């Protein structure tokens, strides 16, 4: 397709931050005297923070409120972002391509706005994404389509004319539910190409491969 707009997920897609979230989550769960299991981690990938903390609160029977848990986890993540988060292969190149060709674009992330802003600033992308959508502002987080539909509205482009780029199955489900074409670039720290079976047929090894497809 030749998209009229491109909407980017952020964590795991543009930046190698899922491992950083894992570091923060692992430290966070251990602070309550629990072991953060791969099964618990797999259950929350791609979800909005309040929604995945609700799930972790149930799994580990955590006493503090979701709001208190969120403040604790965000403090840990924000400390790590400038130290640990790196761009994914091809991220800088695909962003420059979008800017060079004046393609309308936006961020549609499950992360909070403070994490989005901190991440973009740390990568030097602060002036490259004017439209930044956090699922915190929507009724439902991914895999619901809300954040993608809002990004399309702000861009002034019909969802069917938007290309969404995602790294997680939950994110890809959100984009497809919004009526968008979704290109998936699985974050190998938590996903595989097979995880997108039945969600989207467009699965790429890296953003370099997505860029090559866009250039054709």
Backbone as JSON Lines, residues from 0, in Angstrom:
{"i":0,"aa":"X","n":[0.84,-1.19,0.0],"ca":[0.0,0.0,0.0],"c":[0.88,1.24,0.0]}
{"i":1,"aa":"X","n":[0.28,2.35,-0.46],"ca":[0.92,3.65,-0.34],"c":[0.13,4.44,0.7]}
{"i":2,"aa":"X","n":[0.58,4.41,1.94],"ca":[-0.22,5.02,3.01],"c":[-0.26,6.54,2.92]}
{"i":3,"aa":"X","n":[-1.4,7.09,3.35],"ca":[-1.52,8.55,3.45],"c":[-1.0,9.04,4.8]}
{"i":4,"aa":"X","n":[-0.82,8.12,5.73],"ca":[-0.24,8.44,7.03],"c":[0.37,7.18,7.62]}
{"i":5,"aa":"X","n":[1.37,7.37,8.46],"ca":[2.01,6.24,9.15],"c":[1.93,6.51,10.65]}
{"i":6,"aa":"X","n":[1.42,5.53,11.37],"ca":[1.28,5.67,12.81],"c":[2.19,4.64,13.48]}
{"i":7,"aa":"X","n":[3.07,5.14,14.33],"ca":[4.09,4.31,14.97],"c":[3.72,3.95,16.41]}
{"i":8,"aa":"X","n":[3.83,2.68,16.74],"ca":[3.96,2.31,18.14],"c":[5.35,2.81,18.56]}
{"i":9,"aa":"X","n":[5.65,2.79,19.85],"ca":[6.96,3.29,20.27],"c":[7.8,2.21,20.94]}
{"i":10,"aa":"X","n":[7.38,1.75,22.13],"ca":[8.17,0.77,22.87],"c":[8.27,-0.54,22.1]}
{"i":11,"aa":"X","n":[9.51,-0.99,21.87],"ca":[9.72,-2.24,21.16],"c":[9.75,-2.09,19.65]}
{"i":12,"aa":"X","n":[9.12,-1.03,19.15],"ca":[9.04,-0.82,17.69],"c":[10.1,0.19,17.26]}
{"i":13,"aa":"X","n":[10.05,1.39,17.82],"ca":[11.05,2.4,17.49],"c":[12.26,2.32,18.4]}
{"i":14,"aa":"X","n":[12.04,1.89,19.62],"ca":[13.15,1.83,20.58],"c":[13.18,0.47,21.27]}
{"i":15,"aa":"X","n":[14.36,0.07,21.63],"ca":[14.59,-1.21,22.31],"c":[14.31,-1.0,23.8]}
{"i":16,"aa":"X","n":[13.05,-0.75,24.13],"ca":[12.71,-0.39,25.5],"c":[11.94,-1.46,26.25]}
{"i":17,"aa":"X","n":[11.48,-2.5,25.55],"ca":[10.76,-3.54,26.27],"c":[11.65,-4.21,27.31]}
{"i":18,"aa":"X","n":[12.93,-4.36,26.97],"ca":[13.84,-4.95,27.96],"c":[14.02,-4.02,29.16]}
{"i":19,"aa":"X","n":[13.92,-2.7,28.91],"ca":[14.04,-1.72,29.99],"c":[12.8,-1.78,30.89]}
{"i":20,"aa":"X","n":[11.62,-1.89,30.24],"ca":[10.4,-2.07,31.02],"c":[10.51,-3.36,31.83]}
{"i":21,"aa":"X","n":[11.06,-4.41,31.21],"ca":[11.21,-5.67,31.94],"c":[12.12,-5.49,33.16]}
{"i":22,"aa":"X","n":[13.22,-4.78,32.98],"ca":[14.13,-4.53,34.1],"c":[13.4,-3.83,35.23]}
{"i":23,"aa":"X","n":[12.62,-2.79,34.86],"ca":[11.9,-2.02,35.88],"c":[10.81,-2.87,36.53]}
{"i":24,"aa":"X","n":[10.08,-3.64,35.71],"ca":[9.0,-4.48,36.24],"c":[9.56,-5.57,37.15]}
{"i":25,"aa":"X","n":[10.68,-6.17,36.76],"ca":[11.29,-7.23,37.55],"c":[11.73,-6.69,38.91]}
{"i":26,"aa":"X","n":[12.4,-5.54,38.88],"ca":[12.84,-4.89,40.12],"c":[11.64,-4.53,40.99]}
{"i":27,"aa":"X","n":[10.59,-4.04,40.33],"ca":[9.35,-3.62,40.99],"c":[8.68,-4.82,41.68]}
{"i":28,"aa":"X","n":[8.51,-5.93,40.97],"ca":[7.87,-7.12,41.55],"c":[8.73,-7.7,42.67]}
{"i":29,"aa":"X","n":[10.04,-7.7,42.48],"ca":[10.93,-8.23,43.52],"c":[10.85,-7.4,44.79]}
{"i":30,"aa":"X","n":[10.56,-6.1,44.64],"ca":[10.47,-5.23,45.82],"c":[9.32,-5.65,46.74]}
{"i":31,"aa":"X","n":[8.37,-6.42,46.18],"ca":[7.26,-6.94,46.99],"c":[7.52,-8.38,47.44]}
{"i":32,"aa":"X","n":[8.73,-8.88,47.15],"ca":[9.09,-10.22,47.59],"c":[8.62,-11.33,46.69]}
{"i":33,"aa":"X","n":[8.32,-11.01,45.42],"ca":[7.83,-12.01,44.48],"c":[8.83,-12.22,43.34]}
{"i":34,"aa":"X","n":[8.64,-13.3,42.61],"ca":[9.44,-13.6,41.42],"c":[8.6,-13.25,40.19]}
{"i":35,"aa":"X","n":[9.15,-12.46,39.29],"ca":[8.44,-12.03,38.08],"c":[8.58,-13.14,37.04]}
{"i":36,"aa":"X","n":[7.53,-13.87,36.79],"ca":[7.6,-15.05,35.92],"c":[7.44,-14.68,34.45]}
{"i":37,"aa":"X","n":[7.98,-15.48,33.55],"ca":[7.78,-15.25,32.11],"c":[6.3,-15.27,31.74]}
{"i":38,"aa":"X","n":[5.5,-16.08,32.42],"ca":[4.07,-16.16,32.12],"c":[3.37,-14.85,32.46]}
{"i":39,"aa":"X","n":[3.72,-14.25,33.58],"ca":[3.12,-12.97,33.96],"c":[3.54,-11.88,32.98]}
{"i":40,"aa":"X","n":[4.8,-11.88,32.6],"ca":[5.31,-10.9,31.64],"c":[4.6,-11.03,30.3]}
{"i":41,"aa":"X","n":[4.46,-12.26,29.81],"ca":[3.83,-12.49,28.51],"c":[2.39,-12.02,28.49]}
{"i":42,"aa":"X","n":[1.72,-12.07,29.63],"ca":[0.31,-11.72,29.7],"c":[0.05,-10.22,29.57]}
{"i":43,"aa":"X","n":[1.09,-9.4,29.76],"ca":[0.85,-7.95,29.81],"c":[1.5,-7.16,28.67]}
{"i":44,"aa":"X","n":[2.29,-7.8,27.83],"ca":[3.01,-7.09,26.78],"c":[2.04,-6.32,25.89]}
{"i":45,"aa":"X","n":[2.33,-5.04,25.68],"ca":[1.54,-4.21,24.78],"c":[0.35,-3.54,25.44]}
{"i":46,"aa":"X","n":[0.1,-3.86,26.72],"ca":[-1.06,-3.29,27.4],"c":[-0.74,-1.94,28.02]}
{"i":47,"aa":"X","n":[-1.79,-1.16,28.27],"ca":[-1.65,0.12,28.96],"c":[-1.23,-0.13,30.4]}
{"i":48,"aa":"X","n":[-0.5,0.81,30.99],"ca":[0.1,0.58,32.3],"c":[-0.95,0.28,33.37]}
{"i":49,"aa":"X","n":[-2.02,1.06,33.43],"ca":[-3.0,0.82,34.48],"c":[-3.66,-0.54,34.32]}
{"i":50,"aa":"X","n":[-3.84,-0.97,33.05],"ca":[-4.48,-2.26,32.79],"c":[-3.53,-3.42,33.14]}
{"i":51,"aa":"X","n":[-2.24,-3.28,32.77],"ca":[-1.36,-4.39,33.1],"c":[-1.02,-4.42,34.59]}
{"i":52,"aa":"X","n":[-1.04,-3.26,35.26],"ca":[-0.81,-3.27,36.7],"c":[-2.01,-3.86,37.44]}
{"i":53,"aa":"X","n":[-3.2,-3.67,36.91],"ca":[-4.38,-4.32,37.49],"c":[-4.22,-5.83,37.43]}
{"i":54,"aa":"X","n":[-3.71,-6.31,36.28],"ca":[-3.48,-7.75,36.12],"c":[-2.38,-8.24,37.06]}
{"i":55,"aa":"X","n":[-1.27,-7.49,37.15],"ca":[-0.18,-7.9,38.04],"c":[-0.62,-7.82,39.51]}
{"i":56,"aa":"X","n":[-1.44,-6.85,39.82],"ca":[-1.96,-6.73,41.19],"c":[-2.75,-7.98,41.58]}
{"i":57,"aa":"X","n":[-3.52,-8.5,40.62],"ca":[-4.3,-9.72,40.86],"c":[-3.38,-10.94,40.96]}
{"i":58,"aa":"X","n":[-2.41,-11.03,40.02],"ca":[-1.52,-12.19,40.0],"c":[-0.72,-12.31,41.29]}
{"i":59,"aa":"X","n":[-0.19,-11.16,41.75],"ca":[0.72,-11.18,42.89],"c":[0.08,-10.71,44.2]}
{"i":60,"aa":"X","n":[-1.23,-10.41,44.15],"ca":[-1.95,-9.97,45.35],"c":[-1.24,-8.78,46.0]}
{"i":61,"aa":"X","n":[-0.97,-7.76,45.18],"ca":[-0.28,-6.57,45.68],"c":[-1.27,-5.66,46.4]}
{"i":62,"aa":"X","n":[-0.88,-5.12,47.54],"ca":[-1.79,-4.32,48.37],"c":[-1.96,-2.87,47.91]}
{"i":63,"aa":"X","n":[-0.91,-2.17,47.46],"ca":[-1.1,-0.77,47.08],"c":[-2.11,-0.61,45.94]}
{"i":64,"aa":"X","n":[-2.65,0.6,45.8],"ca":[-3.59,0.89,44.72],"c":[-2.86,0.89,43.38]}
{"i":65,"aa":"X","n":[-3.62,0.77,42.3],"ca":[-3.03,0.82,40.97],"c":[-2.31,2.15,40.77]}
{"i":66,"aa":"X","n":[-2.87,3.24,41.29],"ca":[-2.24,4.56,41.14],"c":[-0.88,4.58,41.85]}
{"i":67,"aa":"X","n":[-0.82,4.02,43.04],"ca":[0.45,3.98,43.78],"c":[1.46,3.07,43.07]}
{"i":68,"aa":"X","n":[0.99,1.95,42.56],"ca":[1.87,1.05,41.83],"c":[2.41,1.73,40.57]}
{"i":69,"aa":"X","n":[1.54,2.49,39.89],"ca":[1.93,3.18,38.67],"c":[3.01,4.21,38.94]}
{"i":70,"aa":"X","n":[2.86,4.97,40.01],"ca":[3.87,5.98,40.36],"c":[5.21,5.31,40.64]}
{"i":71,"aa":"X","n":[5.19,4.21,41.35],"ca":[6.41,3.47,41.68],"c":[7.09,2.97,40.41]}
{"i":72,"aa":"X","n":[6.32,2.3,39.54],"ca":[6.9,1.74,38.32],"c":[7.4,2.83,37.39]}
{"i":73,"aa":"X","n":[6.63,3.91,37.24],"ca":[7.06,4.99,36.35],"c":[8.37,5.62,36.82]}
{"i":74,"aa":"X","n":[8.53,5.76,38.11],"ca":[9.78,6.32,38.63],"c":[10.97,5.46,38.23]}
{"i":75,"aa":"X","n":[10.8,4.15,38.27],"ca":[11.86,3.22,37.89],"c":[12.15,3.3,36.39]}
{"i":76,"aa":"X","n":[11.09,3.35,35.57],"ca":[11.25,3.4,34.12],"c":[11.9,4.71,33.68]}
{"i":77,"aa":"X","n":[11.43,5.81,34.22],"ca":[11.96,7.12,33.81],"c":[13.43,7.27,34.17]}
{"i":78,"aa":"X","n":[13.85,6.62,35.24],"ca":[15.27,6.65,35.62],"c":[16.13,5.9,34.6]}
{"i":79,"aa":"X","n":[15.56,4.83,34.02],"ca":[16.33,3.99,33.1],"c":[16.34,4.5,31.66]}
{"i":80,"aa":"X","n":[15.31,5.22,31.26],"ca":[15.17,5.6,29.84],"c":[16.43,6.28,29.27]}
{"i":81,"aa":"X","n":[16.94,7.35,29.88],"ca":[18.11,8.0,29.26],"c":[19.38,7.17,29.33]}
{"i":82,"aa":"X","n":[19.41,6.17,30.19],"ca":[20.61,5.36,30.36],"c":[20.61,4.11,29.49]}
{"i":83,"aa":"X","n":[19.45,3.52,29.27],"ca":[19.38,2.19,28.68],"c":[18.67,2.09,27.32]}
{"i":84,"aa":"X","n":[17.76,3.0,27.03],"ca":[16.95,2.85,25.82],"c":[17.74,3.26,24.58]}
{"i":85,"aa":"X","n":[17.71,2.39,23.57],"ca":[18.41,2.63,22.3],"c":[17.41,2.51,21.15]}
{"i":86,"aa":"X","n":[17.7,3.16,20.0],"ca":[16.82,3.01,18.84],"c":[16.91,1.61,18.26]}
{"i":87,"aa":"X","n":[15.78,1.11,17.76],"ca":[15.79,-0.17,17.07],"c":[16.46,0.0,15.71]}
{"i":88,"aa":"X","n":[17.05,-1.07,15.15],"ca":[17.67,-0.98,13.83],"c":[16.68,-0.46,12.78]}
{"i":89,"aa":"X","n":[17.08,0.59,12.1],"ca":[16.25,1.17,11.05],"c":[15.32,2.27,11.53]}
{"i":90,"aa":"X","n":[15.25,2.5,12.84],"ca":[14.31,3.5,13.35],"c":[14.66,4.91,12.86]}
{"i":91,"aa":"X","n":[15.91,5.31,12.98],"ca":[16.29,6.65,12.53],"c":[16.06,6.81,11.03]}
{"i":92,"aa":"X","n":[16.34,5.75,10.28],"ca":[16.21,5.83,8.82],"c":[14.75,5.94,8.39]}
{"i":93,"aa":"X","n":[13.85,5.2,9.02],"ca":[12.46,5.27,8.61],"c":[11.82,6.59,9.05]}
{"i":94,"aa":"X","n":[12.25,7.13,10.17],"ca":[11.76,8.44,10.59],"c":[12.21,9.51,9.61]}
{"i":95,"aa":"X","n":[13.47,9.45,9.18],"ca":[13.97,10.43,8.21],"c":[13.24,10.3,6.87]}
{"i":96,"aa":"X","n":[12.91,9.07,6.48],"ca":[12.16,8.85,5.24],"c":[10.79,9.51,5.32]}
{"i":97,"aa":"X","n":[10.12,9.32,6.43],"ca":[8.79,9.9,6.62],"c":[8.86,11.42,6.58]}
{"i":98,"aa":"X","n":[9.86,11.99,7.22],"ca":[10.02,13.44,7.23],"c":[10.37,13.96,5.84]}
{"i":99,"aa":"X","n":[11.29,13.28,5.16],"ca":[11.72,13.71,3.82],"c":[10.56,13.72,2.85]}
{"i":100,"aa":"X","n":[9.67,12.75,2.95],"ca":[8.56,12.64,2.01],"c":[7.28,13.28,2.55]}
{"i":101,"aa":"X","n":[7.43,14.0,3.66],"ca":[6.31,14.77,4.23],"c":[5.07,13.89,4.43]}
{"i":102,"aa":"X","n":[5.26,12.69,4.94],"ca":[4.15,11.78,5.21],"c":[3.6,12.09,6.6]}
{"i":103,"aa":"X","n":[2.32,12.39,6.73],"ca":[1.74,12.62,8.06],"c":[2.01,11.42,8.96]}
{"i":104,"aa":"X","n":[2.37,11.7,10.2],"ca":[2.75,10.62,11.09],"c":[2.45,10.96,12.54]}
{"i":105,"aa":"X","n":[2.38,9.92,13.37],"ca":[2.06,10.11,14.78],"c":[2.58,8.93,15.58]}
{"i":106,"aa":"X","n":[2.64,9.13,16.89],"ca":[2.91,8.06,17.84],"c":[1.57,7.62,18.43]}
{"i":107,"aa":"X","n":[1.37,6.3,18.54],"ca":[0.2,5.76,19.23],"c":[0.7,4.69,20.18]}
{"i":108,"aa":"X","n":[0.87,5.05,21.44],"ca":[1.57,4.2,22.4],"c":[0.71,3.84,23.61]}
{"i":109,"aa":"X","n":[0.99,2.69,24.18],"ca":[0.37,2.31,25.45],"c":[1.04,2.99,26.63]}
{"i":110,"aa":"X","n":[2.2,3.58,26.41],"ca":[2.91,4.25,27.5],"c":[2.26,5.58,27.83]}
{"i":111,"aa":"X","n":[2.57,6.07,29.03],"ca":[2.07,7.37,29.45],"c":[2.77,8.47,28.65]}
{"i":112,"aa":"X","n":[2.17,9.67,28.67],"ca":[2.78,10.77,27.93],"c":[4.15,11.14,28.49]}
{"i":113,"aa":"X","n":[4.34,10.99,29.79],"ca":[5.66,11.35,30.33],"c":[6.73,10.37,29.85]}
{"i":114,"aa":"X","n":[6.36,9.1,29.66],"ca":[7.31,8.13,29.13],"c":[7.54,8.39,27.64]}
{"i":115,"aa":"X","n":[6.47,8.68,26.9],"ca":[6.62,9.02,25.47],"c":[7.55,10.21,25.31]}
{"i":116,"aa":"X","n":[7.29,11.27,26.05],"ca":[8.1,12.48,25.92],"c":[9.56,12.23,26.32]}
{"i":117,"aa":"X","n":[9.76,11.51,27.41],"ca":[11.12,11.23,27.87],"c":[11.88,10.4,26.85]}
{"i":118,"aa":"X","n":[11.2,9.43,26.25],"ca":[11.85,8.55,25.27],"c":[12.2,9.31,24.0]}
{"i":119,"aa":"X","n":[11.27,10.09,23.48],"ca":[11.54,10.85,22.25],"c":[12.65,11.86,22.47]}
{"i":120,"aa":"X","n":[12.65,12.53,23.6],"ca":[13.71,13.5,23.88],"c":[15.06,12.81,24.01]}
{"i":121,"aa":"X","n":[15.11,11.66,24.66],"ca":[16.37,10.93,24.85],"c":[16.97,10.5,23.52]}
{"i":122,"aa":"X","n":[16.11,10.24,22.52],"ca":[16.58,9.8,21.2],"c":[16.81,10.97,20.23]}
{"i":123,"aa":"X","n":[16.54,12.18,20.66],"ca":[16.69,13.33,19.77],"c":[15.55,13.45,18.77]}
{"i":124,"aa":"X","n":[14.4,12.86,19.1],"ca":[13.26,12.88,18.2],"c":[12.17,13.85,18.68]}
{"i":125,"aa":"X","n":[12.51,14.71,19.6],"ca":[11.5,15.57,20.2],"c":[10.77,16.45,19.22]}
{"i":126,"aa":"X","n":[11.46,16.88,18.16],"ca":[10.83,17.77,17.18],"c":[10.29,17.02,15.98]}
{"i":127,"aa":"X","n":[10.34,15.69,16.0],"ca":[9.96,14.91,14.82],"c":[8.58,14.27,14.93]}
{"i":128,"aa":"X","n":[8.0,14.3,16.11],"ca":[6.66,13.76,16.31],"c":[5.8,14.81,17.0]}
{"i":129,"aa":"X","n":[5.05,15.56,16.21],"ca":[4.18,16.59,16.78],"c":[2.94,15.97,17.39]}
{"i":130,"aa":"X","n":[2.45,14.88,16.79],"ca":[1.25,14.22,17.28],"c":[1.66,12.98,18.07]}
{"i":131,"aa":"X","n":[1.34,13.0,19.36],"ca":[1.71,11.9,20.25],"c":[0.46,11.49,21.01]}
{"i":132,"aa":"X","n":[0.05,10.26,20.83],"ca":[-1.17,9.76,21.47],"c":[-0.82,8.69,22.48]}
{"i":133,"aa":"X","n":[-1.29,8.87,23.69],"ca":[-1.14,7.86,24.73],"c":[-2.49,7.21,24.98]}
{"i":134,"aa":"X","n":[-2.48,5.91,25.14],"ca":[-3.72,5.19,25.43],"c":[-4.3,5.58,26.78]}
{"i":135,"aa":"X","n":[-3.5,6.28,27.61],"ca":[-4.01,6.78,28.89],"c":[-5.21,7.69,28.69]}
{"i":136,"aa":"X","n":[-5.29,8.34,27.52],"ca":[-6.36,9.3,27.26],"c":[-7.61,8.65,26.68]}
{"i":137,"aa":"X","n":[-7.59,7.35,26.5],"ca":[-8.72,6.65,25.9],"c":[-9.42,5.76,26.91]}
{"i":138,"aa":"X","n":[-10.65,5.38,26.6],"ca":[-11.42,4.52,27.49],"c":[-10.74,3.16,27.64]}
{"i":139,"aa":"X","n":[-10.27,2.62,26.51],"ca":[-9.66,1.3,26.51],"c":[-8.28,1.35,25.88]}
{"i":140,"aa":"X","n":[-7.35,0.57,26.47],"ca":[-6.01,0.47,25.9],"c":[-5.95,-0.64,24.86]}
{"i":141,"aa":"X","n":[-4.8,-0.78,24.2],"ca":[-4.59,-1.87,23.27],"c":[-4.81,-3.2,23.99]}
{"i":142,"aa":"X","n":[-5.48,-4.18,23.4],"ca":[-5.74,-4.36,21.96],"c":[-6.99,-3.69,21.42]}
{"i":143,"aa":"X","n":[-7.67,-2.86,22.22],"ca":[-8.77,-2.06,21.68],"c":[-8.2,-1.03,20.71]}
{"i":144,"aa":"X","n":[-8.98,-0.58,19.72],"ca":[-8.45,0.3,18.68],"c":[-8.4,1.78,19.03]}
{"i":145,"aa":"X","n":[-8.83,2.15,20.24],"ca":[-9.08,3.55,20.58],"c":[-7.92,4.5,20.24]}
{"i":146,"aa":"X","n":[-6.71,4.14,20.68],"ca":[-5.59,5.07,20.51],"c":[-5.24,5.24,19.02]}
{"i":147,"aa":"X","n":[-5.41,4.19,18.22],"ca":[-5.15,4.31,16.79],"c":[-6.21,5.15,16.09]}
{"i":148,"aa":"X","n":[-7.45,4.98,16.5],"ca":[-8.52,5.78,15.89],"c":[-8.33,7.26,16.22]}
{"i":149,"aa":"X","n":[-7.9,7.55,17.43],"ca":[-7.68,8.96,17.8],"c":[-6.5,9.55,17.03]}
{"i":150,"aa":"X","n":[-5.44,8.77,16.86],"ca":[-4.29,9.26,16.08],"c":[-4.71,9.58,14.65]}
{"i":151,"aa":"X","n":[-5.54,8.72,14.05],"ca":[-6.02,8.97,12.69],"c":[-6.85,10.24,12.63]}
{"i":152,"aa":"X","n":[-7.71,10.44,13.63],"ca":[-8.53,11.66,13.66],"c":[-7.66,12.9,13.74]}
{"i":153,"aa":"X","n":[-6.65,12.86,14.59],"ca":[-5.76,14.02,14.74],"c":[-4.96,14.29,13.47]}
{"i":154,"aa":"X","n":[-4.65,13.23,12.74],"ca":[-3.92,13.38,11.47],"c":[-4.85,13.8,10.34]}
{"i":155,"aa":"X","n":[-6.16,13.62,10.53],"ca":[-7.11,13.96,9.49],"c":[-7.1,12.96,8.34]}
{"i":156,"aa":"X","n":[-6.79,11.71,8.65],"ca":[-6.7,10.66,7.63],"c":[-7.62,9.51,8.03]}
{"i":157,"aa":"X","n":[-8.34,8.96,7.06],"ca":[-9.2,7.81,7.34],"c":[-8.35,6.62,7.78]}
{"i":158,"aa":"X","n":[-8.83,5.87,8.78],"ca":[-8.05,4.71,9.25],"c":[-7.64,3.75,8.14]}
{"i":159,"aa":"X","n":[-8.51,3.53,7.15],"ca":[-8.19,2.59,6.07],"c":[-7.01,3.05,5.23]}
{"i":160,"aa":"X","n":[-6.67,4.34,5.33],"ca":[-5.55,4.89,4.56],"c":[-4.29,5.02,5.4]}
{"i":161,"aa":"X","n":[-4.35,4.51,6.64],"ca":[-3.21,4.6,7.54],"c":[-2.46,3.27,7.6]}
{"i":162,"aa":"X","n":[-1.15,3.37,7.71],"ca":[-0.31,2.22,7.97],"c":[0.14,2.29,9.42]}
{"i":163,"aa":"X","n":[-0.11,1.24,10.17],"ca":[0.34,1.17,11.56],"c":[1.54,0.24,11.65]}
{"i":164,"aa":"X","n":[2.52,0.63,12.42],"ca":[3.72,-0.19,12.64],"c":[3.75,-0.64,14.09]}
{"i":165,"aa":"X","n":[3.83,-1.95,14.31],"ca":[3.72,-2.52,15.64],"c":[4.76,-3.6,15.88]}
{"i":166,"aa":"X","n":[5.03,-3.86,17.16],"ca":[5.96,-4.94,17.51],"c":[5.3,-6.04,18.31]}
{"i":167,"aa":"X","n":[4.1,-5.8,18.86],"ca":[3.46,-6.79,19.71],"c":[2.13,-7.24,19.14]}
{"i":168,"aa":"X","n":[1.72,-8.47,19.41],"ca":[0.42,-8.94,18.95],"c":[-0.74,-8.1,19.46]}
{"i":169,"aa":"X","n":[-0.69,-7.66,20.73],"ca":[-1.77,-6.82,21.25],"c":[-1.86,-5.5,20.48]}
{"i":170,"aa":"X","n":[-0.71,-4.92,20.18],"ca":[-0.7,-3.68,19.41],"c":[-1.2,-3.89,18.0]}
{"i":171,"aa":"X","n":[-0.79,-4.99,17.38],"ca":[-1.25,-5.29,16.02],"c":[-2.76,-5.51,16.0]}
{"i":172,"aa":"X","n":[-3.3,-6.18,17.02],"ca":[-4.75,-6.36,17.1],"c":[-5.46,-5.02,17.17]}
{"i":173,"aa":"X","n":[-4.89,-4.07,17.9],"ca":[-5.49,-2.75,18.02],"c":[-5.53,-2.04,16.67]}
{"i":174,"aa":"X","n":[-4.43,-2.11,15.94],"ca":[-4.35,-1.44,14.64],"c":[-5.32,-2.05,13.64]}
{"i":175,"aa":"X","n":[-5.39,-3.37,13.61],"ca":[-6.28,-4.06,12.69],"c":[-7.74,-3.78,13.06]}
{"i":176,"aa":"X","n":[-8.03,-3.75,14.36],"ca":[-9.39,-3.44,14.81],"c":[-9.8,-2.02,14.43]}
{"i":177,"aa":"X","n":[-8.81,-1.14,14.28],"ca":[-9.09,0.23,13.85],"c":[-9.33,0.33,12.36]}
{"i":178,"aa":"X","n":[-9.11,-0.76,11.63],"ca":[-9.31,-0.76,10.19],"c":[-8.08,-0.37,9.4]}
{"i":179,"aa":"X","n":[-6.92,-0.43,10.04],"ca":[-5.67,-0.03,9.39],"c":[-4.92,-1.25,8.87]}
{"i":180,"aa":"X","n":[-4.05,-1.03,7.9],"ca":[-3.07,-2.04,7.53],"c":[-1.98,-2.01,8.59]}
{"i":181,"aa":"X","n":[-1.58,-3.17,9.06],"ca":[-0.56,-3.22,10.1],"c":[0.65,-4.0,9.61]}
{"i":182,"aa":"X","n":[1.82,-3.37,9.68],"ca":[3.09,-4.05,9.45],"c":[3.68,-4.36,10.83]}
{"i":183,"aa":"X","n":[3.98,-5.61,11.07],"ca":[4.53,-6.02,12.36],"c":[6.03,-6.27,12.24]}
{"i":184,"aa":"X","n":[6.77,-5.75,13.2],"ca":[8.19,-6.04,13.33],"c":[8.36,-6.61,14.73]}
{"i":185,"aa":"X","n":[8.28,-7.93,14.89],"ca":[8.3,-8.52,16.23],"c":[9.55,-8.12,17.01]}
{"i":186,"aa":"X","n":[9.31,-7.68,18.24],"ca":[10.43,-7.43,19.15],"c":[10.86,-8.79,19.67]}
{"i":187,"aa":"X","n":[12.05,-9.2,19.28],"ca":[12.51,-10.56,19.58],"c":[12.71,-10.81,21.07]}
{"i":188,"aa":"X","n":[12.64,-9.76,21.87],"ca":[12.77,-9.97,23.32],"c":[11.51,-10.59,23.91]}
{"i":189,"aa":"X","n":[10.41,-10.53,23.17],"ca":[9.18,-11.07,23.73],"c":[8.25,-11.71,22.71]}
{"i":190,"aa":"X","n":[8.57,-11.65,21.42],"ca":[7.62,-12.14,20.43],"c":[8.33,-12.85,19.28]}
{"i":191,"aa":"X","n":[7.52,-13.49,18.43],"ca":[8.02,-14.2,17.26],"c":[7.11,-13.88,16.08]}
{"i":192,"aa":"X","n":[7.57,-14.12,14.86],"ca":[6.68,-13.92,13.7],"c":[5.41,-14.75,13.8]}
{"i":193,"aa":"X","n":[5.5,-15.95,14.35],"ca":[4.34,-16.83,14.44],"c":[3.25,-16.26,15.35]}
{"i":194,"aa":"X","n":[3.64,-15.38,16.26],"ca":[2.66,-14.79,17.18],"c":[1.65,-13.9,16.46]}
{"i":195,"aa":"X","n":[1.97,-13.52,15.23],"ca":[1.08,-12.63,14.48],"c":[0.18,-13.39,13.5]}
{"i":196,"aa":"X","n":[0.27,-14.71,13.52],"ca":[-0.61,-15.52,12.67],"c":[-2.06,-15.21,13.0]}
{"i":197,"aa":"X","n":[-2.84,-14.95,11.96],"ca":[-4.24,-14.64,12.16],"c":[-4.52,-13.2,12.54]}
{"i":198,"aa":"X","n":[-3.46,-12.4,12.7],"ca":[-3.63,-10.97,13.04],"c":[-3.3,-10.11,11.83]}
{"i":199,"aa":"X","n":[-2.09,-10.27,11.31],"ca":[-1.67,-9.55,10.11],"c":[-0.73,-10.43,9.3]}
{"i":200,"aa":"X","n":[-0.84,-10.41,7.98],"ca":[0.08,-11.2,7.16],"c":[1.4,-10.49,6.9]}
{"i":201,"aa":"X","n":[1.49,-9.23,7.31],"ca":[2.67,-8.41,7.0],"c":[3.61,-8.41,8.19]}
{"i":202,"aa":"X","n":[4.59,-9.31,8.16],"ca":[5.54,-9.43,9.26],"c":[6.95,-9.27,8.7]}
{"i":203,"aa":"X","n":[7.72,-8.38,9.3],"ca":[9.05,-8.03,8.8],"c":[10.1,-8.3,9.87]}
{"i":204,"aa":"X","n":[11.32,-8.49,9.42],"ca":[12.41,-8.77,10.34],"c":[12.92,-7.52,11.03]}
{"i":205,"aa":"X","n":[12.85,-6.38,10.35],"ca":[13.35,-5.13,10.94],"c":[12.69,-3.94,10.26]}
{"i":206,"aa":"X","n":[12.89,-2.77,10.83],"ca":[12.37,-1.55,10.21],"c":[13.08,-1.25,8.9]}
{"i":207,"aa":"X","n":[14.28,-1.78,8.71],"ca":[14.94,-1.64,7.42],"c":[14.11,-2.32,6.32]}
{"i":208,"aa":"X","n":[13.55,-3.47,6.64],"ca":[12.72,-4.18,5.67],"c":[11.42,-3.43,5.39]}
{"i":209,"aa":"X","n":[10.85,-2.82,6.42],"ca":[9.64,-2.0,6.23],"c":[9.98,-0.82,5.32]}
{"i":210,"aa":"X","n":[11.12,-0.18,5.57],"ca":[11.53,0.95,4.76],"c":[11.72,0.55,3.3]}
{"i":211,"aa":"X","n":[12.31,-0.61,3.09],"ca":[12.49,-1.1,1.71],"c":[11.15,-1.29,1.04]}
{"i":212,"aa":"X","n":[10.15,-1.81,1.75],"ca":[8.82,-1.98,1.18],"c":[8.2,-0.62,0.84]}
{"i":213,"aa":"X","n":[8.38,0.35,1.7],"ca":[7.81,1.69,1.46],"c":[8.46,2.34,0.24]}
{"i":214,"aa":"X","n":[9.71,2.04,0.0],"ca":[10.44,2.66,-1.1],"c":[10.13,2.03,-2.45]}
{"i":215,"aa":"X","n":[9.48,0.89,-2.45],"ca":[9.21,0.2,-3.71],"c":[8.15,0.97,-4.53]}
